[in-house]
């Protein structure tokens, strides 16, 4: 696991106390493409399920996730977020 992935997981776990969380580094799929800075930490995906996201529509939930990881998003090129309802 890389440093950015751990940072994302730590922040999301701390704020959301998720029932399910998966953070995947997908940077390897974008090597040589736009936004690849060579760090191996430029593209990520998140799947999350949390009581704090219940009652929010998809966009509201994604905005809340982005708010929690806003510092990391200053260096990440692309993020995919899937909110799983339970």
Z-matrix of the N, CA and C atoms (Angstrom, degrees):
N
C 1 1.445
C 2 1.528 1 109.10
N 3 1.311 2 115.20 1 137.85
C 4 1.459 3 118.63 2 -178.48
C 5 1.525 4 111.32 3 -90.63
N 6 1.287 5 115.75 4 171.48
C 7 1.462 6 122.72 5 -176.37
C 8 1.534 7 112.45 6 -61.26
N 9 1.320 8 118.11 7 -45.92
C 10 1.463 9 121.23 8 -177.78
C 11 1.526 10 110.65 9 -66.24
N 12 1.294 11 117.57 10 -41.07
C 13 1.456 12 120.65 11 179.08
C 14 1.531 13 110.41 12 -60.14
N 15 1.313 14 116.44 13 -43.05
C 16 1.469 15 121.00 14 178.70
C 17 1.525 16 110.75 15 -64.93
N 18 1.324 17 117.37 16 -42.25
C 19 1.468 18 120.69 17 177.94
C 20 1.529 19 110.92 18 -59.28
N 21 1.333 20 116.22 19 -45.26
C 22 1.460 21 120.74 20 179.20
C 23 1.527 22 110.52 21 -61.63
N 24 1.326 23 116.21 22 -48.38
C 25 1.461 24 120.40 23 -179.50
C 26 1.526 25 111.24 24 -60.35
N 27 1.318 26 116.90 25 -44.34
C 28 1.466 27 120.91 26 -178.99
C 29 1.532 28 111.09 27 -60.97
N 30 1.326 29 116.90 28 -47.31
C 31 1.470 30 120.25 29 -178.54
C 32 1.526 31 111.51 30 -64.93
N 33 1.326 32 115.93 31 -44.20
C 34 1.462 33 119.41 32 -178.41
C 35 1.525 34 111.64 33 -67.62
N 36 1.319 35 117.08 34 -40.24
C 37 1.466 36 120.56 35 176.76
C 38 1.519 37 111.10 36 -62.93
N 39 1.321 38 116.31 37 -43.36
C 40 1.463 39 120.94 38 -177.72
C 41 1.528 40 112.16 39 -62.84
N 42 1.332 41 116.49 40 -45.47
C 43 1.460 42 119.55 41 -175.72
C 44 1.531 43 112.24 42 -80.76
N 45 1.333 44 117.56 43 -45.85
C 46 1.456 45 121.14 44 -170.76
C 47 1.527 46 114.95 45 -92.54
N 48 1.326 47 119.05 46 -19.64
C 49 1.473 48 121.21 47 -171.61
C 50 1.527 49 109.15 48 42.01
N 51 1.327 50 116.66 49 59.08
C 52 1.465 51 120.12 50 -170.05
C 53 1.529 52 113.81 51 -68.77
N 54 1.326 53 114.07 52 150.49
C 55 1.455 54 121.01 53 171.02
C 56 1.525 55 109.14 54 -75.86
N 57 1.323 56 115.79 55 -29.88
C 58 1.461 57 122.47 56 177.89
C 59 1.519 58 108.18 57 -144.66
N 60 1.308 59 116.40 58 135.07
C 61 1.465 60 121.32 59 175.06
C 62 1.512 61 109.44 60 -148.11
N 63 1.319 62 115.14 61 128.88
C 64 1.457 63 120.84 62 173.87
C 65 1.529 64 107.63 63 -135.77
N 66 1.308 65 115.60 64 119.48
C 67 1.459 66 121.85 65 175.31
C 68 1.518 67 106.77 66 -112.56
N 69 1.313 68 116.34 67 122.96
C 70 1.466 69 120.61 68 -177.95
C 71 1.524 70 110.20 69 -120.57
N 72 1.319 71 115.10 70 133.36
C 73 1.463 72 121.03 71 174.67
C 74 1.525 73 107.09 72 -86.90
N 75 1.310 74 116.38 73 115.48
C 76 1.464 75 121.98 74 -178.41
C 77 1.528 76 111.44 75 -109.75
N 78 1.309 77 116.37 76 17.30
C 79 1.469 78 121.16 77 -176.41
C 80 1.525 79 112.05 78 -60.43
N 81 1.320 80 117.17 79 -34.64
C 82 1.470 81 120.77 80 -178.42
C 83 1.525 82 111.77 81 -59.66
N 84 1.333 83 117.50 82 -26.28
C 85 1.466 84 120.83 83 -179.67
C 86 1.527 85 111.88 84 -78.41
N 87 1.314 86 117.08 85 -7.47
C 88 1.470 87 121.10 86 -174.70
C 89 1.529 88 112.91 87 -120.97
N 90 1.312 89 116.86 88 14.34
C 91 1.468 90 120.19 89 -179.34
C 92 1.527 91 109.88 90 -58.39
N 93 1.328 92 114.69 91 129.75
C 94 1.458 93 120.35 92 178.79
C 95 1.515 94 114.39 93 83.32
N 96 1.326 95 117.90 94 -4.69
C 97 1.463 96 121.57 95 179.55
C 98 1.527 97 109.95 96 -92.72
N 99 1.311 98 115.04 97 170.64
C 100 1.468 99 120.15 98 176.76
C 101 1.524 100 109.51 99 -57.77
N 102 1.296 101 116.46 100 137.04
C 103 1.453 102 121.32 101 178.99
C 104 1.518 103 114.00 102 90.62
N 105 1.325 104 117.26 103 -10.11
C 106 1.468 105 120.22 104 177.00
C 107 1.515 106 107.79 105 -81.93
N 108 1.334 107 115.43 106 111.50
C 109 1.459 108 119.40 107 -178.80
C 110 1.520 109 112.41 108 -93.44
N 111 1.342 110 116.49 109 4.48
C 112 1.461 111 120.58 110 178.83
C 113 1.514 112 113.78 111 84.70
N 114 1.326 113 117.55 112 -2.63
C 115 1.465 114 120.61 113 -177.62
C 116 1.526 115 112.68 114 -79.43
N 117 1.329 116 116.50 115 -19.75
C 118 1.450 117 119.86 116 -174.05
C 119 1.525 118 111.79 117 77.21
N 120 1.333 119 116.87 118 11.74
C 121 1.461 120 122.29 119 -179.08
C 122 1.529 121 111.19 120 -135.52
N 123 1.332 122 116.31 121 49.70
C 124 1.458 123 119.85 122 -174.44
C 125 1.526 124 114.52 123 -113.18
N 126 1.331 125 117.52 124 -20.31
C 127 1.462 126 121.73 125 -175.88
C 128 1.534 127 109.59 126 -133.39
N 129 1.342 128 116.19 127 127.09
C 130 1.463 129 120.76 128 -177.75
C 131 1.521 130 110.55 129 -138.22
N 132 1.321 131 114.64 130 160.23
C 133 1.459 132 120.47 131 170.27
C 134 1.525 133 108.38 132 -131.23
N 135 1.324 134 114.48 133 148.56
C 136 1.463 135 121.90 134 -179.95
C 137 1.524 136 108.24 135 -129.41
N 138 1.324 137 115.67 136 132.39
C 139 1.463 138 122.02 137 166.50
C 140 1.518 139 105.71 138 -119.77
N 141 1.323 140 116.00 139 130.60
C 142 1.463 141 119.32 140 -174.26
C 143 1.525 142 110.47 141 -146.39
N 144 1.320 143 114.79 142 144.96
C 145 1.456 144 122.85 143 173.07
C 146 1.523 145 106.97 144 -134.19
N 147 1.333 146 116.30 145 124.57
C 148 1.454 147 120.78 146 -177.06
C 149 1.528 148 109.62 147 -153.47
N 150 1.312 149 115.70 148 146.58
C 151 1.462 150 120.55 149 175.80
C 152 1.526 151 111.02 150 -58.55
N 153 1.326 152 117.52 151 -31.85
C 154 1.468 153 120.88 152 -179.32
C 155 1.529 154 112.69 153 -66.81
N 156 1.331 155 116.47 154 -14.97
C 157 1.459 156 120.19 155 -179.62
C 158 1.529 157 111.88 156 -100.52
N 159 1.327 158 116.91 157 -11.63
C 160 1.470 159 120.42 158 177.80
C 161 1.520 160 109.38 159 -63.94
N 162 1.307 161 116.12 160 140.67
C 163 1.453 162 120.63 161 179.32
C 164 1.515 163 113.98 162 86.81
N 165 1.331 164 116.73 163 -11.81
C 166 1.465 165 120.02 164 176.67
C 167 1.521 166 108.91 165 -93.75
N 168 1.325 167 116.74 166 144.35
C 169 1.466 168 117.22 167 173.24
C 170 1.531 169 108.49 168 -76.22
N 171 1.316 170 116.30 169 173.24
C 172 1.466 171 122.05 170 -174.24
C 173 1.524 172 111.64 171 -54.27
N 174 1.307 173 117.19 172 -47.77
C 175 1.466 174 121.40 173 -177.34
C 176 1.531 175 111.93 174 -66.35
N 177 1.321 176 117.38 175 -42.64
C 178 1.468 177 120.48 176 177.93
C 179 1.527 178 111.08 177 -62.20
N 180 1.327 179 116.48 178 -41.08
C 181 1.450 180 120.97 179 179.09
C 182 1.517 181 111.72 180 -64.53
N 183 1.324 182 116.38 181 -44.34
C 184 1.462 183 120.19 182 178.96
C 185 1.528 184 110.76 183 -64.23
N 186 1.311 185 117.28 184 -39.76
C 187 1.472 186 120.49 185 178.36
C 188 1.526 187 111.11 186 -61.79
N 189 1.337 188 116.69 187 -39.92
C 190 1.452 189 120.12 188 178.79
C 191 1.532 190 110.81 189 -65.61
N 192 1.315 191 117.01 190 -42.64
C 193 1.470 192 120.13 191 177.51
C 194 1.530 193 109.33 192 -61.43
N 195 1.323 194 117.05 193 -47.87
C 196 1.471 195 120.31 194 178.81
C 197 1.529 196 111.85 195 -58.50
N 198 1.323 197 116.91 196 -37.68
C 199 1.464 198 120.63 197 178.97
C 200 1.530 199 110.70 198 -61.80
N 201 1.317 200 116.86 199 -42.41
C 202 1.461 201 121.38 200 -177.75
C 203 1.527 202 111.07 201 -67.98
N 204 1.325 203 117.98 202 -32.04
C 205 1.470 204 121.13 203 -177.97
C 206 1.529 205 111.54 204 -108.44
N 207 1.319 206 116.94 205 26.32
C 208 1.468 207 120.53 206 -174.51
C 209 1.532 208 112.77 207 -60.51
N 210 1.314 209 118.33 208 -37.38
C 211 1.468 210 119.81 209 178.85
C 212 1.526 211 111.02 210 -62.84
N 213 1.311 212 116.06 211 -42.50
C 214 1.472 213 120.56 212 -179.54
C 215 1.532 214 111.04 213 -69.12
N 216 1.321 215 117.13 214 -31.72
C 217 1.463 216 120.28 215 -179.21
C 218 1.525 217 112.39 216 -68.99
N 219 1.316 218 117.57 217 -13.04
C 220 1.459 219 119.68 218 175.71
C 221 1.525 220 111.81 219 -69.73
N 222 1.333 221 117.62 220 -20.50
C 223 1.467 222 120.67 221 -179.94
C 224 1.530 223 112.95 222 -116.84
N 225 1.331 224 117.49 223 -16.64
C 226 1.467 225 120.89 224 178.31
C 227 1.523 226 108.51 225 -82.44
N 228 1.331 227 116.26 226 135.43
C 229 1.460 228 120.65 227 -179.21
C 230 1.527 229 112.08 228 -80.76
N 231 1.339 230 117.58 229 -41.72
C 232 1.462 231 120.23 230 -174.91
C 233 1.523 232 110.95 231 -143.46
N 234 1.339 233 114.37 232 141.26
C 235 1.459 234 120.98 233 -179.64
C 236 1.525 235 108.65 234 -139.42
N 237 1.310 236 115.67 235 131.76
C 238 1.456 237 122.31 236 173.12
C 239 1.522 238 107.25 237 -110.30
N 240 1.331 239 117.10 238 131.04
C 241 1.463 240 121.02 239 -178.56
C 242 1.523 241 109.15 240 -125.64
N 243 1.328 242 114.86 241 126.02
C 244 1.462 243 121.60 242 175.65
C 245 1.512 244 107.65 243 -121.16
N 246 1.324 245 116.09 244 120.69
C 247 1.449 246 121.00 245 179.25
C 248 1.523 247 107.53 246 -99.47
N 249 1.324 248 114.32 247 120.89
C 250 1.457 249 120.75 248 -178.89
C 251 1.521 250 108.54 249 -96.10
N 252 1.316 251 116.47 250 123.80
C 253 1.460 252 121.25 251 176.69
C 254 1.523 253 108.54 252 -83.82
N 255 1.311 254 115.00 253 149.43
C 256 1.460 255 119.26 254 176.46
C 257 1.509 256 110.21 255 -129.38
